[in-house]
């Protein structure tokens, strides 16, 4: 996922990716139209179109001319792999440092996870 300082289209792309990962959109499902998604999320349609285009370029969505955009086969697993890599290489080191700074133990974390 991208932080608030990233371009809006990347944040929208991240939002759509998260919706696929969360199961809101399954492989083969049609995504909302650009206008519909823009209206629902208060975004500029051109920015939504750029986010959709970016997802298409990465192979996560496909276009059926005259019909719309659909979640591509294999998108879920590829998104999951991409997000895991992002988490492990960029986010986890920061989380690890923060955990160490606070003096938390693995037991502390497991206890919280089970609560």
N, CA and C atoms as a LAMMPS dump frame, in Angstrom:
ITEM: TIMESTEP
0
ITEM: NUMBER OF ATOMS
345
ITEM: BOX BOUNDS ff ff ff
-5.0000000000000000e+02 5.0000000000000000e+02
-5.0000000000000000e+02 5.0000000000000000e+02
-5.0000000000000000e+02 5.0000000000000000e+02
ITEM: ATOMS id mol type element x y z
1 1 1 N 0.836 -1.172 0
2 1 2 C 0 0 0
3 1 3 C 0.883 1.238 0
4 2 1 N 0.295 2.322 -0.41
5 2 2 C 1.042 3.565 -0.512
6 2 3 C 0.581 4.537 0.549
7 3 1 N 1.509 5.398 0.98
8 3 2 C 1.2 6.397 1.981
9 3 3 C 0.429 7.559 1.397
10 4 1 N 0.009 8.461 2.258
11 4 2 C -0.784 9.608 1.849
12 4 3 C -0.027 10.569 0.956
13 5 1 N 1.298 10.496 0.929
14 5 2 C 2.079 11.41 0.097
15 5 3 C 2.246 10.9 -1.336
16 6 1 N 1.698 9.73 -1.636
17 6 2 C 1.804 9.197 -2.987
18 6 3 C 0.716 9.811 -3.873
19 7 1 N 0.903 9.771 -5.197
20 7 2 C -0.108 10.314 -6.096
21 7 3 C -1.47 9.649 -5.885
22 8 1 N -2.522 10.409 -6.148
23 8 2 C -3.887 9.924 -5.915
24 8 3 C -4.156 8.641 -6.701
25 9 1 N -3.683 8.557 -7.948
26 9 2 C -3.979 7.356 -8.721
27 9 3 C -3.347 6.117 -8.081
28 10 1 N -2.181 6.281 -7.433
29 10 2 C -1.559 5.14 -6.751
30 10 3 C -2.353 4.752 -5.509
31 11 1 N -2.888 5.741 -4.811
32 11 2 C -3.732 5.437 -3.645
33 11 3 C -5.004 4.717 -4.088
34 12 1 N -5.588 5.165 -5.202
35 12 2 C -6.781 4.489 -5.724
36 12 3 C -6.439 3.074 -6.181
37 13 1 N -5.292 2.922 -6.85
38 13 2 C -4.859 1.589 -7.271
39 13 3 C -4.689 0.686 -6.049
40 14 1 N -4.097 1.242 -4.989
41 14 2 C -3.936 0.484 -3.757
42 14 3 C -5.271 0.107 -3.14
43 15 1 N -6.234 1.016 -3.213
44 15 2 C -7.57 0.744 -2.673
45 15 3 C -8.232 -0.399 -3.442
46 16 1 N -8.129 -0.357 -4.756
47 16 2 C -8.725 -1.418 -5.579
48 16 3 C -7.999 -2.736 -5.339
49 17 1 N -6.683 -2.688 -5.241
50 17 2 C -5.904 -3.903 -4.948
51 17 3 C -6.332 -4.496 -3.616
52 18 1 N -6.514 -3.65 -2.609
53 18 2 C -6.948 -4.129 -1.296
54 18 3 C -8.333 -4.759 -1.377
55 19 1 N -9.199 -4.195 -2.19
56 19 2 C -10.543 -4.751 -2.343
57 19 3 C -10.489 -6.137 -2.984
58 20 1 N -9.555 -6.322 -3.9
59 20 2 C -9.374 -7.649 -4.506
60 20 3 C -8.818 -8.611 -3.461
61 21 1 N -7.806 -8.164 -2.716
62 21 2 C -7.214 -9.016 -1.672
63 21 3 C -8.22 -9.368 -0.586
64 22 1 N -9.11 -8.436 -0.277
65 22 2 C -10.114 -8.655 0.773
66 22 3 C -11.309 -9.473 0.291
67 23 1 N -11.356 -9.758 -1.019
68 23 2 C -12.452 -10.557 -1.553
69 23 3 C -13.67 -9.755 -1.97
70 24 1 N -13.584 -8.434 -1.935
71 24 2 C -14.71 -7.618 -2.388
72 24 3 C -14.929 -7.809 -3.889
73 25 1 N -13.84 -7.994 -4.625
74 25 2 C -13.886 -8.311 -6.047
75 25 3 C -13.104 -9.59 -6.262
76 26 1 N -13.75 -10.594 -6.814
77 26 2 C -13.092 -11.872 -7.09
78 26 3 C -12.602 -11.887 -8.533
79 27 1 N -11.725 -12.828 -8.829
80 27 2 C -11.266 -12.982 -10.204
81 27 3 C -12.478 -13.223 -11.092
82 28 1 N -12.535 -12.481 -12.196
83 28 2 C -13.659 -12.586 -13.114
84 28 3 C -14.756 -11.571 -12.848
85 29 1 N -14.741 -10.946 -11.677
86 29 2 C -15.754 -9.931 -11.36
87 29 3 C -15.502 -8.658 -12.148
88 30 1 N -16.595 -8.005 -12.501
89 30 2 C -16.488 -6.717 -13.177
90 30 3 C -16.271 -5.625 -12.14
91 31 1 N -15.329 -4.73 -12.428
92 31 2 C -15.112 -3.574 -11.572
93 31 3 C -16.148 -2.515 -11.92
94 32 1 N -16.432 -1.616 -10.979
95 32 2 C -17.363 -0.527 -11.297
96 32 3 C -16.806 0.307 -12.459
97 33 1 N -17.698 0.959 -13.175
98 33 2 C -17.244 1.851 -14.244
99 33 3 C -16.389 2.952 -13.637
100 34 1 N -15.579 3.568 -14.464
101 34 2 C -14.721 4.666 -14.011
102 34 3 C -15.575 5.745 -13.351
103 35 1 N -16.66 6.141 -14.002
104 35 2 C -17.525 7.193 -13.459
105 35 3 C -18.152 6.786 -12.135
106 36 1 N -18.614 5.551 -12.071
107 36 2 C -19.246 5.058 -10.846
108 36 3 C -18.249 5.026 -9.687
109 37 1 N -17.061 4.495 -9.946
110 37 2 C -16.038 4.419 -8.895
111 37 3 C -15.629 5.82 -8.454
112 38 1 N -15.477 6.72 -9.427
113 38 2 C -15.09 8.103 -9.119
114 38 3 C -16.15 8.768 -8.242
115 39 1 N -17.402 8.608 -8.594
116 39 2 C -18.488 9.219 -7.816
117 39 3 C -18.545 8.635 -6.409
118 40 1 N -18.388 7.331 -6.299
119 40 2 C -18.476 6.647 -4.998
120 40 3 C -17.34 7.064 -4.059
121 41 1 N -16.168 7.365 -4.621
122 41 2 C -14.998 7.658 -3.799
123 41 3 C -14.558 9.12 -3.869
124 42 1 N -15.37 9.957 -4.504
125 42 2 C -15.063 11.381 -4.568
126 42 3 C -13.778 11.687 -5.314
127 43 1 N -13.528 10.925 -6.367
128 43 2 C -12.291 11.089 -7.133
129 43 3 C -12.605 11.616 -8.527
130 44 1 N -11.597 12.147 -9.161
131 44 2 C -11.702 12.605 -10.535
132 44 3 C -11.737 11.377 -11.455
133 45 1 N -12.689 11.3 -12.397
134 45 2 C -12.742 10.143 -13.303
135 45 3 C -11.442 9.896 -14.07
136 46 1 N -10.727 10.954 -14.442
137 46 2 C -9.457 10.759 -15.152
138 46 3 C -8.424 10.082 -14.259
139 47 1 N -8.471 10.389 -12.971
140 47 2 C -7.538 9.768 -12.024
141 47 3 C -7.895 8.306 -11.817
142 48 1 N -9.183 8.005 -11.736
143 48 2 C -9.627 6.61 -11.621
144 48 3 C -9.22 5.847 -12.877
145 49 1 N -9.407 6.463 -14.043
146 49 2 C -9.014 5.808 -15.293
147 49 3 C -7.518 5.492 -15.295
148 50 1 N -6.715 6.402 -14.749
149 50 2 C -5.271 6.167 -14.673
150 50 3 C -4.96 5.002 -13.72
151 51 1 N -5.682 4.921 -12.614
152 51 2 C -5.496 3.805 -11.672
153 51 3 C -5.878 2.485 -12.339
154 52 1 N -7.01 2.464 -13.04
155 52 2 C -7.439 1.255 -13.748
156 52 3 C -6.41 0.865 -14.814
157 53 1 N -5.911 1.871 -15.543
158 53 2 C -4.915 1.61 -16.583
159 53 3 C -3.658 0.99 -15.976
160 54 1 N -3.257 1.502 -14.832
161 54 2 C -2.079 0.972 -14.146
162 54 3 C -2.302 -0.479 -13.739
163 55 1 N -3.488 -0.794 -13.248
164 55 2 C -3.803 -2.179 -12.88
165 55 3 C -3.82 -3.073 -14.118
166 56 1 N -4.313 -2.535 -15.217
167 56 2 C -4.332 -3.304 -16.464
168 56 3 C -2.913 -3.571 -16.954
169 57 1 N -2.058 -2.557 -16.904
170 57 2 C -0.67 -2.72 -17.348
171 57 3 C 0.063 -3.768 -16.526
172 58 1 N -0.314 -3.89 -15.262
173 58 2 C 0.331 -4.872 -14.388
174 58 3 C -0.324 -6.242 -14.482
175 59 1 N -1.384 -6.353 -15.289
176 59 2 C -2.026 -7.648 -15.512
177 59 3 C -3.048 -8.043 -14.468
178 60 1 N -3.456 -7.118 -13.604
179 60 2 C -4.415 -7.444 -12.554
180 60 3 C -5.862 -7.316 -13.016
181 61 1 N -6.086 -6.499 -14.023
182 61 2 C -7.424 -6.372 -14.602
183 61 3 C -7.315 -6.477 -16.115
184 62 1 N -8.419 -6.878 -16.724
185 62 2 C -8.472 -6.971 -18.181
186 62 3 C -9.699 -6.213 -18.66
187 63 1 N -9.633 -5.802 -19.911
188 63 2 C -10.714 -5.026 -20.518
189 63 3 C -11.464 -5.901 -21.505
190 64 1 N -12.772 -5.83 -21.414
191 64 2 C -13.622 -6.424 -22.449
192 64 3 C -14.271 -5.236 -23.141
193 65 1 N -13.824 -4.97 -24.342
194 65 2 C -14.29 -3.78 -25.074
195 65 3 C -15.813 -3.696 -25.081
196 66 1 N -16.294 -2.528 -24.732
197 66 2 C -17.731 -2.284 -24.723
198 66 3 C -18.455 -2.854 -23.522
199 67 1 N -17.726 -3.571 -22.67
200 67 2 C -18.351 -4.182 -21.49
201 67 3 C -17.801 -3.58 -20.209
202 68 1 N -16.464 -3.564 -20.064
203 68 2 C -15.865 -2.983 -18.873
204 68 3 C -14.577 -3.656 -18.469
205 69 1 N -14.175 -3.346 -17.237
206 69 2 C -12.931 -3.89 -16.663
207 69 3 C -13.288 -5.041 -15.726
208 70 1 N -12.467 -6.071 -15.767
209 70 2 C -12.692 -7.26 -14.952
210 70 3 C -11.406 -7.652 -14.242
211 71 1 N -11.554 -8.231 -13.056
212 71 2 C -10.396 -8.741 -12.323
213 71 3 C -9.859 -9.938 -13.104
214 72 1 N -8.594 -9.895 -13.427
215 72 2 C -7.965 -10.929 -14.258
216 72 3 C -7.734 -12.216 -13.474
217 73 1 N -7.711 -13.315 -14.201
218 73 2 C -7.351 -14.6 -13.597
219 73 3 C -5.923 -14.497 -13.072
220 74 1 N -5.691 -15 -11.887
221 74 2 C -4.367 -14.985 -11.28
222 74 3 C -4.041 -13.689 -10.555
223 75 1 N -4.942 -12.695 -10.618
224 75 2 C -4.673 -11.39 -9.994
225 75 3 C -4.522 -11.513 -8.483
226 76 1 N -5.37 -12.304 -7.852
227 76 2 C -5.331 -12.416 -6.393
228 76 3 C -3.976 -12.912 -5.907
229 77 1 N -3.492 -13.986 -6.476
230 77 2 C -2.217 -14.553 -6.027
231 77 3 C -1.054 -13.614 -6.331
232 78 1 N -1.084 -12.986 -7.498
233 78 2 C 0.002 -12.065 -7.837
234 78 3 C -0.016 -10.84 -6.928
235 79 1 N -1.207 -10.313 -6.655
236 79 2 C -1.313 -9.178 -5.728
237 79 3 C -0.815 -9.573 -4.341
238 80 1 N -1.196 -10.771 -3.911
239 80 2 C -0.764 -11.246 -2.595
240 80 3 C 0.76 -11.34 -2.541
241 81 1 N 1.377 -11.877 -3.591
242 81 2 C 2.839 -11.972 -3.633
243 81 3 C 3.479 -10.589 -3.621
244 82 1 N 2.934 -9.684 -4.409
245 82 2 C 3.475 -8.32 -4.469
246 82 3 C 3.362 -7.619 -3.119
247 83 1 N 2.219 -7.76 -2.467
248 83 2 C 1.998 -7.113 -1.171
249 83 3 C 2.88 -7.729 -0.088
250 84 1 N 3.065 -9.052 -0.135
251 84 2 C 3.971 -9.706 0.821
252 84 3 C 5.382 -9.159 0.679
253 85 1 N 5.846 -9.047 -0.568
254 85 2 C 7.193 -8.544 -0.822
255 85 3 C 7.33 -7.101 -0.332
256 86 1 N 6.335 -6.278 -0.626
257 86 2 C 6.343 -4.893 -0.165
258 86 3 C 6.384 -4.836 1.359
259 87 1 N 5.557 -5.64 2.003
260 87 2 C 5.522 -5.662 3.46
261 87 3 C 6.864 -6.085 4.04
262 88 1 N 7.409 -7.187 3.523
263 88 2 C 8.642 -7.735 4.094
264 88 3 C 9.866 -6.864 3.839
265 89 1 N 9.9 -6.177 2.704
266 89 2 C 11.087 -5.38 2.393
267 89 3 C 10.998 -3.934 2.854
268 90 1 N 9.789 -3.364 2.912
269 90 2 C 9.67 -1.952 3.247
270 90 3 C 8.996 -1.675 4.593
271 91 1 N 7.96 -2.418 4.912
272 91 2 C 7.215 -2.123 6.136
273 91 3 C 7.738 -2.876 7.352
274 92 1 N 8.011 -4.158 7.184
275 92 2 C 8.424 -4.981 8.316
276 92 3 C 9.689 -4.468 9.012
277 93 1 N 10.715 -4.046 8.297
278 93 2 C 11.896 -3.527 9.006
279 93 3 C 11.553 -2.354 9.928
280 94 1 N 10.657 -1.478 9.501
281 94 2 C 10.234 -0.359 10.349
282 94 3 C 9.461 -0.857 11.558
283 95 1 N 8.592 -1.84 11.333
284 95 2 C 7.817 -2.419 12.437
285 95 3 C 8.76 -3.1 13.423
286 96 1 N 9.726 -3.838 12.913
287 96 2 C 10.702 -4.513 13.779
288 96 3 C 11.448 -3.515 14.656
289 97 1 N 11.89 -2.422 14.045
290 97 2 C 12.605 -1.396 14.817
291 97 3 C 11.7 -0.796 15.892
292 98 1 N 10.463 -0.584 15.558
293 98 2 C 9.522 -0.009 16.52
294 98 3 C 9.261 -0.991 17.673
295 99 1 N 9.115 -2.263 17.342
296 99 2 C 8.926 -3.297 18.368
297 99 3 C 10.124 -3.321 19.31
298 100 1 N 11.316 -3.289 18.74
299 100 2 C 12.535 -3.302 19.566
300 100 3 C 12.612 -2.047 20.434
301 101 1 N 12.274 -0.908 19.864
302 101 2 C 12.309 0.362 20.588
303 101 3 C 11.382 0.327 21.806
304 102 1 N 10.252 -0.371 21.656
305 102 2 C 9.274 -0.45 22.744
306 102 3 C 9.555 -1.591 23.716
307 103 1 N 10.529 -2.43 23.393
308 103 2 C 10.879 -3.532 24.267
309 103 3 C 9.839 -4.639 24.292
310 104 1 N 9.074 -4.755 23.224
311 104 2 C 8.067 -5.809 23.152
312 104 3 C 8.726 -7.142 22.815
313 105 1 N 8.161 -8.199 23.348
314 105 2 C 8.66 -9.548 23.075
315 105 3 C 7.694 -10.255 22.122
316 106 1 N 8.163 -11.345 21.484
317 106 2 C 7.23 -12.119 20.656
318 106 3 C 5.997 -12.582 21.453
319 107 1 N 6.192 -12.909 22.716
320 107 2 C 5.063 -13.338 23.551
321 107 3 C 4.042 -12.211 23.698
322 108 1 N 4.523 -10.979 23.843
323 108 2 C 3.611 -9.829 23.94
324 108 3 C 2.749 -9.724 22.681
325 109 1 N 3.387 -9.915 21.555
326 109 2 C 2.685 -9.784 20.275
327 109 3 C 1.687 -10.913 20.069
328 110 1 N 2.1 -12.138 20.413
329 110 2 C 1.197 -13.292 20.258
330 110 3 C -0.001 -13.116 21.188
331 111 1 N 0.247 -12.652 22.4
332 111 2 C -0.854 -12.441 23.347
333 111 3 C -1.872 -11.464 22.78
334 112 1 N -1.399 -10.381 22.177
335 112 2 C -2.297 -9.379 21.585
336 112 3 C -3.04 -9.955 20.372
337 113 1 N -2.329 -10.753 19.577
338 113 2 C -2.947 -11.32 18.372
339 113 3 C -4.065 -12.287 18.73
340 114 1 N -3.935 -12.955 19.861
341 114 2 C -4.945 -13.936 20.273
342 114 3 C -6.088 -13.295 21.028
343 115 1 N -5.946 -12.03 21.419
344 115 2 C -6.998 -11.372 22.202
345 115 3 C -8.157 -10.956 21.326
